[in-house]
Amino acid sequence: MKPREILATLFDEKTVRVLDKLVDKKGIFYLRELAKEADVSLATTYRIAQRLMEVGIVEKQVRDKFIYYSLKTDTPLFDDIYGLLRGKKADPLEVFCEKIKGVGVQVYSTKGHQLLVVGSVDNTKLDAALHELNSSGKRYKHMTLKEDQFKQMVDFGLVEKSAKRLI
């Protein structure tokens, strides 16, 4: 059974249509707009959004008299739903590493979404790759170090032992 067929088996057709349109949303959106795009009534879209808020994938925001919704893309449940609808989502960190691979640097990742870029690197290429990485939902802080600086930080115990080398 294909992933999309699994979704269609578990959920009704209207829910699948709303989910299909929802995973492509960026930023805030209105329910009326989502309902129109999914070709589902506003009342049904509202009920689906309520269920998605209960499981923590959609957030509701009220500003003045306006109600906005936003999709929480940084949750494991979102990744699962996205995977069923569109296939496995590319890991933003892997994409970042591919973009700067071959420029002669090493990249280390720490638990707190911090990146250590070790070596001489073209800042324009690095900045573009970091911008794309940070637009993926998670925010990464980075530090660029020369190899001798990195070695000193390791020697002083300033680099977490759990830091993982990506490149």
Secondary structure, 3 states (H helix, E strand, C coil): CCHHHHHHHHCCHHHHHHHHHHCCCCCEECHHHHHHHHCCCHHHHHHHHHHHHHCCCEEEEEECCEEEEEECCCCHHHHHHHHHHHCCCCCHHHHHHHHHCCCCCEEEECCCCEEEEECCCCHHHHHHHHHHHHCCCCCCEEEEECHHHHHHHHHCCCCCCCCEECC
